[in-house]
Amino acid sequence: MDIANALEIVTETSSGMVRTHNEDATRTVPSCGLVVLADGMGGYNAGEVASGMATAVLGSELEKAFTAKSPHLMEGNRSWAQIQLEAEIALTNTSIYQAAQSQPQYAGMGTTLVCAVFYDNRVTVAHIGDSRMYRQRDGTLECITRDHSLLEEQIAAGMITREQARHSQNKNLVTRALGVDPSVDPELHDHDVLPGDVYLLCSDGLNDMVVDEEISETLAALSANLPVCASQLIGQANDNGGRDNVSVILIKVKSAFPAASGGETWWSRLWAWLTK
Amino acid sequence: MAKLILSMDNLQLKDIALNKERTTIGRKPHNDIQIDNLAISGEHAVVITILNDSFLEDIGSTNGTFVNGQAVKKHFLQNGDTIELGKYRLKYVNDAPPPSAAPDFERTMILRPGQVVRPAEGVSDEPKPTPTPVQAPVAPPPPPPPSTAQAPVGAIKVLTGGNAGKELELTKSLTTLGKPGVQVAVIARRPLGYFITHVEGATFPIVNGVSLDAQPRKLIDHDIVELAGTKMEFFVKS
């Protein structure tokens, strides 16, 4: 099954109700099952430069890498998807960092990142900062990334509960970002993918303004029409105040997409056997 | 910046700015907030402030620490909370920033590992284009509840078919109508009213005899909606 036919991908962004600039950036490459979302920050208008660089560089470089070699192939004990994501994120980090160091108007810029590649009935997700990826499966919404933020660390340390975190005044502090240091430590995970799943990548402008239950209801009600669903999510964020830029990428899994035979892996064989 | 206002018998005694990571409260003189009263333990409680958030913790006092009438061991302070220690009251005030600070106050910022976490220094600091320690901006109050709560409630009354006469109140933010796989439309409840949008199916809903396009359409009192062969009326409940 061709990945481009197995997935329906829709993206939408808005600068929100308060900001004049949109520092979010998104990029999708349906032929590779690749989606990238970044939320820029720092000095004047440099945030949009950082997020724009991140999505453009990662989008085109990963497209090249995954067109040349299928992401499911193993190299040692790691998949090509993981190896390439890590390598390209490191290169992108260097590009943004060097631009920020060499040009005064870009000083201090950085960006969050959430980047996912779908292949062989799996998805590999890399993220840095507080942009998120959610999965709606059988009516249940789950956040499959964990923010790199002060709040999330406080929750992990047991200082505050997730409910109290909604009322915190420290929402906007991330502990990791792309392009602010010479090196970066992205978090990578693999997840299995089932037909019927709906994935949502979003900037914090969505989840700060719309509670998870409402996101889940919207996904459940409107997954039959992804463009309407994306507009509705953006509309909900803006109706609730829209204090930040808000961007969403929605991915609906219409059918299974095992890797092409020939490059079969234990995973695809196991999958074929399970779904026989 | 957040502060505590100390009072007794409704008489304001003093303001204490929460500008330290730990602000101690107790009877002994070494406390940041010393309350010389026998009902107060020597070391009674501590307020831990991390940037714009403050936490109150009772540190084993004899008579306990109360917030808004409830005994607490540990409490995440919210603007307006009243801490009670014996006959004394400490009101927690964490004001919203002035509107002039609005454009920049909630920008996402990087907090570096090892960076000293210290209380907010106020909103006067301009964001600086340097990667060195970041001034914490003062955030606005939590988002207001969705304003749909105040908008008048609409409802749908079925006019034809087996369910004729039935009414459905549109209290949820999204109400889907129709048959999945055949024809589905959604009515979204928004601050400006109700909007109907086509979701799936080859035929689009018809409102007052006119077929919808892909755009949402605002529903007005007594609009007639036709969907999957059924007519219904939208109306606003008084």
Contacts between the chains, C-beta under 8 A, distances in Angstrom:
chain1	res1	chain2	res2	distance
A	18	B	102	7.2
A	18	B	103	7.7
A	19	B	103	7.7
A	39	B	108	6.4
A	41	B	107	6.1
A	41	B	108	4.5
A	41	B	109	6.3
A	41	B	110	7.1
A	42	B	109	7.9
A	42	B	110	7.8
A	42	B	129	7.5
A	43	B	127	7.2
A	43	B	128	7.9
A	43	B	129	3.6
A	44	B	129	6.5
A	46	B	129	7.5
A	47	B	107	7.9
A	100	B	131	7.2
A	104	B	129	7.1
A	105	B	129	7.5
A	107	B	129	4.5
A	107	B	130	6.0
A	107	B	131	6.7
A	108	B	128	7.5
A	108	B	129	5.2
A	108	B	130	5.7
A	108	B	131	4.6
A	110	B	110	5.8
A	112	B	108	7.0
A	129	B	108	7.6
A	130	B	108	6.9
A	150	B	50	7.6
A	150	B	51	7.4
A	150	B	111	5.5
A	150	B	117	7.8
A	154	B	50	7.6
A	159	B	55	6.9
A	160	B	53	8.0
A	160	B	55	7.7
A	160	B	76	5.5
A	164	B	76	4.7
A	166	B	142	6.8
A	167	B	76	7.4
A	167	B	78	6.2
A	167	B	142	5.2
A	168	B	52	7.9
A	168	B	53	5.3
A	168	B	76	7.8
A	169	B	51	7.3
A	169	B	52	3.5
A	169	B	53	5.5
A	169	B	94	6.9
A	169	B	138	7.5
A	169	B	139	4.2
A	170	B	50	6.7
A	170	B	51	4.9
A	170	B	52	5.6
A	170	B	53	5.2
A	170	B	136	7.9
A	170	B	139	7.2
A	171	B	106	7.5
A	171	B	139	6.4
A	172	B	106	5.4
A	172	B	107	6.4
A	172	B	108	5.0
A	172	B	109	6.0
A	172	B	137	7.0
A	172	B	139	6.5
A	173	B	51	7.0
A	173	B	108	7.8
A	173	B	109	5.8
A	173	B	110	7.7
A	173	B	111	4.3
A	173	B	136	7.5
A	174	B	108	6.0
A	174	B	109	7.2
A	174	B	110	5.7
A	174	B	111	6.6
A	175	B	110	7.5
A	175	B	111	5.4
A	175	B	112	7.8
A	175	B	113	6.7
A	176	B	110	7.8
A	177	B	110	4.6
A	180	B	110	5.2
A	180	B	112	8.0
A	180	B	131	6.1
A	204	B	108	6.7
A	208	B	143	7.3
A	209	B	143	5.8
A	214	B	173	6.3
A	217	B	172	7.4
A	217	B	173	7.0
A	217	B	174	6.1
A	218	B	173	7.8
A	218	B	174	6.1
A	221	B	174	4.7
A	221	B	176	5.0
A	221	B	186	5.9
A	221	B	199	7.9
A	222	B	174	7.2
A	222	B	176	7.9
A	222	B	186	6.1
A	222	B	199	6.0
A	224	B	180	7.0
A	224	B	184	6.1
A	224	B	199	5.3
A	224	B	200	4.0
A	225	B	198	7.5
A	225	B	199	4.4
A	225	B	200	5.6
A	227	B	214	7.7
A	228	B	186	7.2
A	228	B	197	5.4
A	228	B	198	7.6
A	228	B	199	5.9
A	228	B	214	7.9
A	231	B	216	7.9
A	232	B	174	7.2
A	232	B	186	7.8
A	232	B	188	6.3
A	232	B	197	7.8
A	235	B	188	7.3
A	235	B	190	6.7
A	236	B	173	7.1
A	239	B	146	6.5
A	239	B	147	7.3
A	239	B	148	7.7
A	239	B	190	5.3
A	239	B	191	5.4
A	240	B	143	5.5
A	240	B	144	7.6
A	240	B	146	5.5
A	241	B	143	5.2
A	241	B	144	6.6
A	243	B	106	5.8
A	243	B	140	7.2
A	243	B	143	7.5
A	244	B	106	6.4
A	244	B	108	8.0
